[in-house]
Amino acid sequence: MGVGIVLVVLAVALSRSLENLAATVIFIVFRPFQLGDDVETMGIRGVVEDIQLFNTVIRQFDHSVASLPNGAIQNAGVVNHSRTGINWAAIEVTVSYDQELARAQEVILAELLADDRVLATPSPEVVVLRLDAEGVVFQAQPTVDHDNLWPSLSDLQLRIAARLRNEGIAIAVPPVQPVRFDHHPGHSA
């Protein structure tokens, strides 16, 4: 009985090792990602630091390190954010309903076009994404070089907000939710 359990455990361990090894071979041959790529898999996003025999090491943007089994990565799939060299840098802006919405859309687009990091092709757009309780949600859709993604997102959001404010266009703010405390007799507060 004991030998049977040991054999089952060894068989499971060996099958997982073989799965990870097979995935490593696939990664080497087909190169869905390589060292230095910005990837996302299994809920983890970061830069590929090392592709080992059984695991891939990913440094996350908070500088923590994740070591993920290659077989699990193969099964989960990988989004390679840096492979094409460009990224779509979507920015959502909610503008109050009582504002000049067409003007708000023009102002947001003007800020995208004024930034040298925003690529001409594909051309940036500003679309109405949805109507929320607080206002109209616009989505600015610039495309930037991958190396400029995070600085561009940060700068553009600040510049769009400042420009809207300077133009007298109010950005919607979620309503304040009241907090209610129930006092039950016999309980001290």
N, CA, C and O of each residue as an XYZ file, in Angstrom:
756
protein
N       0.828     -1.199      0.000
C       0.000      0.000      0.000
C       0.867      1.256      0.000
O       0.609      2.185     -0.766
N       1.899      1.293      0.858
C       2.787      2.448      0.956
C       3.562      2.674     -0.322
O       3.763      3.819     -0.727
N       4.008      1.587     -0.977
C       4.756      1.694     -2.222
C       3.861      2.253     -3.322
O       4.326      3.032     -4.154
N       2.599      1.876     -3.342
C       1.649      2.372     -4.332
C       1.446      3.871     -4.218
O       1.394      4.579     -5.223
N       1.333      4.353     -2.982
C       1.153      5.796     -2.755
C       2.388      6.554     -3.227
O       2.271      7.598     -3.870
N       3.566      6.033     -2.910
C       4.815      6.674     -3.320
C       4.898      6.721     -4.850
O       5.308      7.735     -5.415
N       4.514      5.637     -5.519
C       4.548      5.602     -6.980
C       3.577      6.616     -7.595
O       3.905      7.262     -8.590
N       2.388      6.756     -7.008
C       1.409      7.736     -7.503
C       1.955      9.148     -7.347
O       1.852      9.958     -8.268
N       2.536      9.448     -6.189
C       3.103     10.784     -5.942
C       4.229     11.063     -6.939
O       4.303     12.157     -7.500
N       5.099     10.087     -7.159
C       6.193     10.259     -8.120
C       5.668     10.461     -9.536
O       6.196     11.281    -10.287
N       4.632      9.716     -9.900
C       4.051      9.850    -11.238
C       3.464     11.240    -11.445
O       3.642     11.836    -12.508
N       2.761     11.764    -10.434
C       2.179     13.113    -10.528
C       3.287     14.158    -10.635
O       3.210     15.067    -11.462
N       4.315     14.030     -9.800
C       5.435     14.981     -9.830
C       6.146     14.925    -11.183
O       6.488     15.964    -11.747
N       6.366     13.721    -11.700
C       7.035     13.571    -12.980
C       6.199     14.157    -14.117
O       6.742     14.793    -15.020
N       4.871     13.945    -14.079
C       4.020     14.489    -15.146
C       4.029     16.011    -15.131
O       4.017     16.633    -16.193
N       4.050     16.623    -13.953
C       4.111     18.094    -13.869
C       5.455     18.604    -14.362
O       5.527     19.619    -15.054
N       6.519     17.896    -14.004
C       7.851     18.295    -14.473
C       7.929     18.195    -15.984
O       8.479     19.082    -16.635
N       7.386     17.128    -16.549
C       7.391     16.966    -18.002
C       6.541     18.040    -18.680
O       6.902     18.539    -19.746
N       5.409     18.398    -18.059
C       4.559     19.465    -18.608
C       5.324     20.789    -18.624
O       5.276     21.521    -19.613
N       6.030     21.099    -17.529
C       6.804     22.337    -17.451
C       7.958     22.328    -18.449
O       8.239     23.342    -19.088
N       8.626     21.181    -18.583
C       9.731     21.064    -19.522
C       9.241     21.220    -20.963
O       9.889     21.887    -21.769
N       8.105     20.611    -21.287
C       7.533     20.734    -22.639
C       7.168     22.195    -22.933
O       7.388     22.681    -24.042
N       6.617     22.883    -21.945
C       6.270     24.299    -22.133
C       7.531     25.129    -22.363
O       7.524     26.051    -23.179
N       8.609     24.811    -21.654
C       9.871     25.532    -21.846
C      10.358     25.374    -23.279
O      10.802     26.344    -23.893
N      10.280     24.166    -23.814
C      10.686     23.930    -25.202
C       9.822     24.757    -26.149
O      10.337     25.357    -27.093
N       8.524     24.795    -25.908
C       7.619     25.600    -26.737
C       7.996     27.080    -26.658
O       7.994     27.776    -27.673
N       8.323     27.565    -25.448
C       8.711     28.972    -25.284
C       9.984     29.269    -26.076
O      10.100     30.331    -26.688
N      10.932     28.344    -26.068
C      12.202     28.561    -26.768
C      11.991     28.537    -28.282
O      12.561     29.354    -29.005
N      11.184     27.613    -28.750
C      10.976     27.465    -30.195
C      10.084     28.573    -30.763
O      10.436     29.192    -31.767
N       8.951     28.825    -30.139
C       7.971     29.761    -30.699
C       8.077     31.182    -30.151
O       7.488     32.101    -30.720
N       8.805     31.379    -29.072
C       9.084     32.701    -28.483
C       7.853     33.596    -28.307
O       7.811     34.687    -28.876
N       6.850     33.162    -27.536
C       5.723     34.053    -27.267
C       6.153     35.250    -26.414
O       5.472     36.275    -26.371
N       7.292     35.100    -25.741
C       7.900     36.183    -24.977
C       9.374     35.866    -24.820
O       9.805     34.726    -24.992
N      10.143     36.901    -24.487
C      11.565     36.712    -24.245
C      12.007     37.619    -23.106
O      11.219     38.412    -22.591
N      13.254     37.499    -22.722
C      13.776     38.303    -21.616
C      13.539     39.780    -21.889
O      13.772     40.264    -22.997
N      13.070     40.493    -20.864
C      12.828     41.928    -20.985
C      11.445     42.300    -21.454
O      11.090     43.479    -21.414
N      10.635     41.335    -21.904
C       9.281     41.647    -22.367
C       8.355     41.955    -21.190
O       8.497     41.391    -20.105
N       7.414     42.854    -21.425
C       6.360     43.210    -20.470
C       5.191     42.268    -20.758
O       4.510     42.407    -21.774
N       4.966     41.306    -19.853
C       3.944     40.282    -20.093
C       2.934     40.235    -18.957
O       3.155     40.753    -17.862
N       1.815     39.589    -19.270
C       0.761     39.379    -18.275
C       0.265     37.951    -18.427
O      -0.116     37.523    -19.517
N       0.277     37.214    -17.309
C      -0.215     35.847    -17.303
C      -0.627     35.460    -15.889
O       0.000     35.880    -14.916
N      -1.651     34.682    -15.780
C      -2.103     34.160    -14.485
C      -2.328     35.274    -13.450
O      -2.090     35.075    -12.259
N      -2.784     36.439    -13.908
C      -3.038     37.549    -13.006
C      -1.788     38.315    -12.593
O      -1.859     39.190    -11.729
N      -0.656     38.004    -13.191
C       0.622     38.655    -12.873
C       1.067     39.450    -14.095
O       1.044     38.942    -15.216
N       1.482     40.726    -13.871
C       2.044     41.531    -14.954
C       3.410     42.040    -14.531
O       3.590     42.522    -13.412
N       4.364     41.927    -15.436
C       5.705     42.409    -15.138
C       6.651     42.122    -16.283
O       6.232     41.796    -17.394
N       7.941     42.250    -15.992
C       8.991     42.079    -16.988
C       9.632     40.708    -16.800
O       9.970     40.320    -15.681
N       9.797     39.979    -17.902
C      10.410     38.653    -17.851
C      11.885     38.814    -17.497
O      12.649     39.430    -18.240
N      12.276     38.248    -16.347
C      13.658     38.323    -15.881
C      14.457     37.090    -16.278
O      15.646     37.190    -16.580
N      13.805     35.918    -16.280
C      14.525     34.680    -16.547
C      13.540     33.608    -16.996
O      12.441     33.493    -16.453
N      13.942     32.830    -17.988
C      13.160     31.668    -18.411
C      14.001     30.450    -18.052
O      14.996     30.146    -18.710
N      13.585     29.762    -16.998
C      14.343     28.620    -16.488
C      13.773     27.318    -17.048
O      12.805     27.324    -17.808
N      14.387     26.209    -16.659
C      13.983     24.915    -17.176
C      12.521     24.597    -16.870
O      11.821     24.049    -17.722
N      12.048     24.933    -15.662
C      10.681     24.608    -15.263
C       9.830     25.834    -14.940
O       8.605     25.728    -14.890
N      10.448     26.987    -14.721
C       9.734     28.199    -14.302
C      10.172     29.406    -15.118
O      11.246     29.416    -15.720
N       9.316     30.422    -15.124
C       9.662     31.729    -15.676
C       9.579     32.731    -14.533
O       8.617     32.729    -13.766
N      10.591     33.584    -14.425
C      10.660     34.578    -13.356
C      10.226     35.925    -13.926
O      10.779     36.400    -14.917
N       9.221     36.536    -13.281
C       8.671     37.818    -13.719
C       8.805     38.828    -12.582
O       8.319     38.604    -11.473
N       9.479     39.958    -12.881
C       9.587     41.049    -11.901
C       8.386     41.953    -12.110
O       8.224     42.556    -13.171
N       7.543     42.040    -11.082
C       6.347     42.866    -11.173
C       6.723     44.335    -11.002
O       7.835     44.648    -10.577
N       5.804     45.232    -11.331
C       6.109     46.655    -11.313
C       6.271     47.213     -9.900
O       6.776     48.321     -9.723
N       5.841     46.443     -8.889
C       6.106     46.863     -7.505
C       7.438     46.279     -7.025
O       7.751     46.350     -5.837
N       8.216     45.708     -7.936
C       9.540     45.121     -7.720
C       9.508     43.788     -6.992
O      10.564     43.267     -6.632
N       8.333     43.222     -6.764
C       8.281     41.860     -6.242
C       8.544     40.918     -7.417
O       8.406     41.297     -8.580
N       8.924     39.688     -7.088
C       9.291     38.721     -8.125
C       8.367     37.516     -8.023
O       8.131     36.986     -6.938
N       7.849     37.091     -9.174
C       6.999     35.902     -9.221
C       7.717     34.843    -10.059
O       8.230     35.130    -11.141
N       7.742     33.628     -9.544
C       8.295     32.502    -10.284
C       7.132     31.582    -10.613
O       6.559     30.952     -9.724
N       6.782     31.504    -11.898
C       5.590     30.783    -12.320
C       5.978     29.535    -13.113
O       6.902     29.580    -13.926
N       5.282     28.424    -12.883
C       5.575     27.206    -13.635
C       5.263     27.383    -15.123
O       4.201     27.885    -15.489
N       6.192     26.970    -15.961
C       6.032     27.151    -17.405
C       4.794     26.444    -17.947
O       4.130     26.964    -18.844
N       4.476     25.270    -17.415
C       3.278     24.561    -17.866
C       2.015     25.348    -17.567
O       1.100     25.399    -18.390
N       1.961     25.964    -16.388
C       0.788     26.768    -16.010
C       0.683     28.014    -16.894
O      -0.416     28.414    -17.277
N       1.823     28.624    -17.216
C       1.822     29.788    -18.112
C       1.302     29.373    -19.482
O       0.479     30.066    -20.080
N       1.796     28.222    -19.978
C       1.364     27.717    -21.280
C      -0.147     27.495    -21.297
O      -0.814     27.834    -22.274
N      -0.685     26.927    -20.221
C      -2.126     26.658    -20.142
C      -2.947     27.935    -19.982
O      -4.048     28.032    -20.524
N      -2.420     28.920    -19.239
C      -3.159     30.161    -18.971
C      -3.105     31.123    -20.156
O      -4.020     31.921    -20.358
N      -2.029     31.041    -20.937
C      -1.835     31.995    -22.027
C      -1.079     33.227    -21.549
O      -1.001     33.495    -20.350
N      -0.529     33.967    -22.491
C       0.302     35.125    -22.176
C      -0.126     36.303    -23.031
O      -0.342     36.161    -24.234
N      -0.248     37.470    -22.404
C      -0.423     38.718    -23.139
C       0.943     39.401    -23.128
O       1.477     39.711    -22.063
N       1.505     39.634    -24.310
C       2.800     40.289    -24.416
C       2.553     41.751    -24.776
O       2.242     42.078    -25.921
N       2.696     42.628    -23.776
C       2.392     44.049    -23.968
C       3.470     44.785    -24.754
O       3.209     45.860    -25.294
N       4.674     44.229    -24.828
C       5.768     44.956    -25.471
C       6.146     44.427    -26.849
O       6.984     45.033    -27.518
N       5.575     43.348    -27.284
C       6.010     42.708    -28.530
C       5.897     43.628    -29.745
O       6.812     43.656    -30.568
N       4.805     44.379    -29.882
C       4.633     45.232    -31.066
C       5.391     46.550    -30.946
O       5.586     47.250    -31.940
N       5.820     46.891    -29.725
C       6.540     48.146    -29.525
C       5.640     49.346    -29.302
O       6.119     50.439    -28.999
N       4.322     49.145    -29.452
C       3.385     50.244    -29.196
C       2.274     49.756    -28.268
O       1.998     48.559    -28.185
N       1.646     50.698    -27.576
C       0.531     50.373    -26.690
C      -0.577     51.387    -26.849
O      -0.347     52.570    -27.103
N      -1.778     50.885    -26.693
C      -2.963     51.730    -26.650
C      -3.079     52.206    -25.218
O      -3.150     51.380    -24.308
N      -3.102     53.498    -24.987
C      -3.080     54.077    -23.648
C      -4.435     54.706    -23.327
O      -4.569     55.929    -23.324
N      -5.429     53.879    -23.062
C      -6.794     54.370    -22.836
C      -6.886     55.175    -21.545
O      -6.367     54.773    -20.504
N      -7.557     56.319    -21.635
C      -7.769     57.202    -20.485
C      -9.259     57.525    -20.420
O      -9.845     57.994    -21.396
N      -9.864     57.270    -19.262
C     -11.283     57.586    -19.095
C     -11.439     58.907    -18.354
O     -10.763     59.170    -17.360
N     -12.353     59.733    -18.867
C     -12.661     61.031    -18.261
C     -14.172     61.155    -18.203
O     -14.848     61.018    -19.222
N     -14.709     61.413    -17.009
C     -16.158     61.586    -16.855
C     -16.460     63.079    -16.728
O     -15.940     63.761    -15.845
N     -17.308     63.568    -17.628
C     -17.679     64.981    -17.649
C     -19.146     65.093    -17.262
O     -19.983     64.329    -17.742
N     -19.452     66.048    -16.394
C     -20.822     66.246    -15.927
C     -21.769     66.502    -17.095
O     -21.386     67.100    -18.100
N     -23.008     66.042    -16.947
C     -24.008     66.177    -18.014
C     -24.313     67.632    -18.362
O     -24.674     67.929    -19.501
N     -24.175     68.530    -17.411
C     -24.556     69.921    -17.666
C     -23.455     70.733    -18.359
O     -23.565     71.955    -18.463
N     -22.413     70.077    -18.826
C     -21.301     70.755    -19.492
C     -21.473     70.686    -21.009
O     -22.324     69.951    -21.509
N     -20.668     71.450    -21.731
C     -20.648     71.390    -23.192
C     -19.878     70.136    -23.588
O     -18.650     70.148    -23.666
N     -20.607     69.065    -23.835
C     -19.972     67.766    -24.044
C     -19.152     67.705    -25.334
O     -18.068     67.121    -25.345
N     -19.642     68.285    -26.396
C     -18.885     68.295    -27.656
C     -17.577     69.069    -27.480
O     -16.537     68.671    -28.003
N     -17.640     70.174    -26.740
C     -16.426     70.969    -26.467
C     -15.455     70.156    -25.614
O     -14.248     70.194    -25.855
N     -15.956     69.427    -24.630
C     -15.096     68.595    -23.790
C     -14.363     67.569    -24.642
O     -13.167     67.346    -24.458
N     -15.074     66.950    -25.567
C     -14.475     65.958    -26.454
C     -13.376     66.595    -27.310
O     -12.319     65.995    -27.504
N     -13.618     67.795    -27.817
C     -12.623     68.515    -28.624
C     -11.375     68.844    -27.810
O     -10.253     68.693    -28.294
N     -11.575     69.292    -26.574
C     -10.456     69.661    -25.704
C      -9.592     68.435    -25.393
O      -8.364     68.518    -25.425
N     -10.222     67.314    -25.095
C      -9.470     66.090    -24.800
C      -8.657     65.673    -26.025
O      -7.482     65.329    -25.897
N      -9.267     65.700    -27.203
C      -8.561     65.331    -28.430
C      -7.400     66.284    -28.698
O      -6.330     65.846    -29.122
N      -7.594     67.571    -28.458
C      -6.537     68.559    -28.676
C      -5.321     68.242    -27.796
O      -4.181     68.394    -28.237
N      -5.559     67.807    -26.565
C      -4.446     67.445    -25.673
C      -3.708     66.217    -26.183
O      -2.484     66.136    -26.070
N      -4.438     65.265    -26.741
C      -3.783     64.082    -27.302
C      -2.900     64.478    -28.486
O      -1.755     64.040    -28.598
N      -3.450     65.309    -29.362
C      -2.724     65.712    -30.561
C      -1.522     66.598    -30.246
O      -0.573     66.649    -31.028
N      -1.551     67.290    -29.123
C      -0.458     68.187    -28.752
C       0.735     67.440    -28.146
O       1.815     68.014    -28.007
N       0.553     66.189    -27.793
C       1.631     65.426    -27.153
C       2.438     64.693    -28.225
O       1.894     63.880    -28.973
N       3.744     64.988    -28.294
C       4.608     64.381    -29.306
C       4.740     62.865    -29.150
O       5.119     62.181    -30.100
N       4.436     62.338    -27.976
C       4.563     60.894    -27.750
C       3.385     60.120    -28.336
O       3.482     58.910    -28.539
N       2.283     60.799    -28.607
C       1.113     60.135    -29.188
C       1.369     59.927    -30.672
O       1.675     60.873    -31.399
N       1.240     58.675    -31.116
C       1.528     58.328    -32.500
C       0.405     58.791    -33.431
O      -0.767     58.805    -33.057
N       0.792     59.168    -34.644
C      -0.192     59.616    -35.638
C      -0.976     58.442    -36.211
O      -2.129     58.595    -36.615
N      -0.339     57.257    -36.243
C      -0.997     56.069    -36.771
C      -0.899     54.952    -35.751
O       0.211     54.585    -35.366
N      -1.996     54.404    -35.301
C      -3.354     54.824    -35.590
C      -3.652     56.166    -34.925
O      -3.139     56.473    -33.849
N      -4.487     56.950    -35.586
C      -4.771     58.287    -35.081
C      -5.557     58.219    -33.770
O      -6.425     57.362    -33.604
N      -5.246     59.125    -32.846
C      -5.963     59.128    -31.566
C      -7.422     59.514    -31.752
O      -7.771     60.273    -32.655
N      -8.253     58.983    -30.890
C      -9.682     59.297    -30.922
C     -10.165     59.559    -29.504
O      -9.520     59.179    -28.527
N     -11.307     60.214    -29.416
C     -12.005     60.381    -28.142
C     -13.440     59.939    -28.396
O     -14.151     60.553    -29.191
N     -13.860     58.885    -27.727
C     -15.189     58.322    -27.950
C     -16.002     58.378    -26.666
O     -15.450     58.460    -25.569
N     -17.328     58.332    -26.817
C     -18.200     58.211    -25.655
C     -18.236     56.729    -25.303
O     -18.703     55.904    -26.088
N     -17.746     56.408    -24.130
C     -17.659     55.015    -23.704
C     -18.978     54.541    -23.099
O     -19.457     53.448    -23.401
N     -19.561     55.385    -22.235
C     -20.837     55.031    -21.611
C     -21.413     56.264    -20.915
O     -20.741     57.281    -20.741
N     -22.671     56.137    -20.528
C     -23.338     57.175    -19.755
C     -23.482     56.659    -18.327
O     -24.146     55.650    -18.091
N     -22.864     57.347    -17.385
C     -22.928     56.959    -15.967
C     -23.867     57.890    -15.213
O     -24.351     58.884    -15.756
N     -24.109     57.558    -13.982
C     -24.955     58.404    -13.136
C     -24.346     59.792    -12.959
O     -25.071     60.783    -12.858
N     -23.010     59.865    -12.922
C     -22.341     61.150    -12.681
C     -22.182     61.984    -13.947
O     -22.096     63.210    -13.873
N     -22.144     61.330    -15.113
C     -21.932     62.079    -16.343
C     -21.575     61.182    -17.509
O     -21.737     59.963    -17.455
N     -21.081     61.816    -18.574
C     -20.678     61.107    -19.784
C     -19.220     60.664    -19.617
O     -18.347     61.468    -19.291
N     -18.976     59.378    -19.847
C     -17.616     58.852    -19.738
C     -17.005     58.831    -21.135
O     -17.417     58.062    -22.003
N     -16.010     59.698    -21.326
C     -15.249     59.716    -22.566
C     -14.043     58.809    -22.391
O     -13.515     58.667    -21.288
N     -13.612     58.199    -23.483
C     -12.365     57.452    -23.449
C     -11.436     58.042    -24.503
O     -11.720     58.015    -25.701
N     -10.312     58.578    -24.017
C      -9.258     59.043    -24.908
C      -8.482     57.811    -25.338
O      -8.136     56.971    -24.507
N      -8.205     57.696    -26.636
C      -7.577     56.485    -27.158
C      -6.314     56.809    -27.954
O      -6.294     56.673    -29.177
N      -5.257     57.241    -27.251
C      -3.992     57.456    -27.948
C      -3.183     56.158    -28.003
O      -3.359     55.268    -27.171
N      -2.298     56.067    -28.992
C      -1.342     54.973    -29.068
C       0.046     55.579    -28.910
O       0.363     56.599    -29.523
N       0.871     54.942    -28.082
C       2.212     55.456    -27.791
C       3.232     54.330    -27.911
O       2.872     53.153    -27.891
N       4.517     54.699    -28.039
C       5.572     53.695    -27.985
C       5.533     53.030    -26.618
O       5.241     53.673    -25.610
N       5.826     51.749    -26.594
C       5.746     50.995    -25.333
C       6.579     51.639    -24.226
O       6.142     51.689    -23.076
N       7.765     52.128    -24.557
C       8.630     52.733    -23.526
C       8.031     54.003    -22.934
O       8.425     54.417    -21.844
N       7.087     54.627    -23.631
C       6.452     55.859    -23.146
C       5.098     55.625    -22.494
O       4.434     56.584    -22.101
N       4.673     54.375    -22.369
C       3.312     54.096    -21.902
C       3.007     54.750    -20.562
O       2.096     55.573    -20.479
N       3.740     54.408    -19.522
C       3.396     54.894    -18.176
C       3.596     56.394    -18.026
O       2.724     57.059    -17.469
N       4.717     56.963    -18.504
C       4.830     58.433    -18.400
C       3.751     59.157    -19.203
O       3.233     60.183    -18.763
N       3.409     58.626    -20.381
C       2.377     59.262    -21.203
C       1.027     59.235    -20.511
O       0.325     60.246    -20.471
N       0.658     58.078    -19.964
C      -0.624     57.974    -19.252
C      -0.708     58.987    -18.126
O      -1.709     59.689    -17.985
N       0.338     59.061    -17.330
C       0.335     59.980    -16.195
C       0.238     61.433    -16.657
O      -0.610     62.190    -16.185
N       1.113     61.809    -17.584
C       1.138     63.202    -18.060
C      -0.168     63.595    -18.745
O      -0.713     64.669    -18.489
N      -0.662     62.722    -19.613
C      -1.886     63.053    -20.346
C      -3.080     63.214    -19.414
O      -3.899     64.111    -19.611
N      -3.188     62.363    -18.411
C      -4.308     62.502    -17.472
C      -4.242     63.850    -16.748
O      -5.257     64.530    -16.599
N      -3.047     64.228    -16.301
C      -2.896     65.521    -15.620
C      -3.193     66.683    -16.570
O      -3.885     67.631    -16.198
N      -2.671     66.609    -17.789
C      -2.870     67.697    -18.748
C      -4.318     67.810    -19.198
O      -4.829     68.916    -19.370
N      -4.983     66.676    -19.388
C      -6.399     66.715    -19.777
C      -7.230     67.338    -18.667
O      -8.084     68.186    -18.927
N      -6.982     66.917    -17.422
C      -7.740     67.476    -16.297
C      -7.506     68.980    -16.168
O      -8.453     69.736    -15.952
N      -6.264     69.415    -16.298
C      -5.947     70.847    -16.182
C      -6.575     71.637    -17.323
O      -7.112     72.725    -17.112
N      -6.507     71.091    -18.519
C      -7.057     71.802    -19.680
C      -8.576     71.928    -19.572
O      -9.134     72.984    -19.872
N      -9.244     70.859    -19.147
C     -10.700     70.933    -18.966
C     -11.049     71.981    -17.910
O     -11.972     72.776    -18.086
N     -10.299     71.967    -16.816
C     -10.540     72.943    -15.752
C     -10.329     74.364    -16.281
O     -11.138     75.249    -16.002
N      -9.246     74.592    -17.045
C      -8.966     75.921    -17.607
C     -10.037     76.361    -18.594
O     -10.290     77.556    -18.742
N     -10.663     75.414    -19.263
C     -11.727     75.723    -20.220
C     -13.084     75.882    -19.524
O     -14.086     76.179    -20.173
N     -13.110     75.684    -18.203
C     -14.355     75.812    -17.448
C     -15.267     74.599    -17.577
O     -16.470     74.699    -17.339
N     -14.706     73.459    -17.951
C     -15.488     72.228    -18.101
C     -15.277     71.365    -16.858
O     -14.147     71.002    -16.530
N     -16.363     71.044    -16.179
C     -16.272     70.306    -14.918
C     -16.165     68.807    -15.145
O     -16.947     68.204    -15.879
N     -15.163     68.228    -14.487
C     -15.045     66.773    -14.475
C     -15.984     66.278    -13.385
O     -16.029     66.835    -12.288
N     -16.729     65.230    -13.697
C     -17.712     64.719    -12.738
C     -17.016     64.061    -11.556
O     -15.971     63.427    -11.699
N     -17.606     64.224    -10.419
C     -17.109     63.594     -9.204
C     -18.220     62.695     -8.671
O     -19.387     63.087     -8.655
N     -17.860     61.494     -8.237
C     -18.905     60.624     -7.694
C     -19.591     61.301     -6.507
O     -18.943     61.981     -5.713
N     -20.902     61.110     -6.394
C     -21.604     61.738     -5.271
C     -21.114     61.167     -3.945
O     -20.703     60.010     -3.849
N     -21.172     62.019     -2.932
C     -20.772     61.581     -1.599
C     -21.852     60.645     -1.066
O     -23.039     60.973     -1.060
N     -21.419     59.499     -0.631
C     -22.355     58.526     -0.080
C     -22.525     58.798      1.413
O     -21.535     58.843      2.143
N     -23.753     58.977      1.875
C     -23.953     59.235      3.304
C     -23.613     57.991      4.117
O     -23.835     56.861      3.680
N     -23.077     58.220      5.289
C     -22.776     57.127      6.212
C     -23.825     57.160      7.307
O     -24.080     58.204      7.908
N     -24.417     56.031      7.555
C     -25.491     55.972      8.546
C     -25.074     55.029      9.671
O     -24.663     53.892      9.436
N     -25.190     55.524     10.874
C     -24.891     54.691     12.035
C     -26.210     54.394     12.728
O     -26.943     55.309     13.104
N     -26.500     53.146     12.891
C     -27.701     52.744     13.619
C     -27.360     52.579     15.080
O     -26.381     51.925     15.440
N     -28.174     53.174     15.904
C     -27.999     53.019     17.340
C     -29.068     52.075     17.845
O     -30.262     52.361     17.753
N     -28.639     50.972     18.368
C     -29.575     49.986     18.890
C     -29.660     50.147     20.407
O     -28.629     50.209     21.076
N     -30.875     50.215     20.959
C     -31.003     50.340     22.410
C     -30.265     49.202     23.110
O     -30.311     48.049     22.680
N     -29.600     49.548     24.174
C     -28.898     48.550     24.953
C     -27.459     48.355     24.516
O     -26.693     47.677     25.200
N     -27.079     48.937     23.388
C     -25.694     48.846     22.923
C     -25.044     50.203     23.116
O     -25.631     51.234     22.790
N     -23.854     50.199     23.637
C     -23.158     51.474     23.804
C     -22.445     51.836     22.516
O     -21.973     50.962     21.789
N     -22.371     53.117     22.241
C     -21.755     53.590     20.993
C     -20.269     53.702     21.118
O     -19.596     54.086     20.162
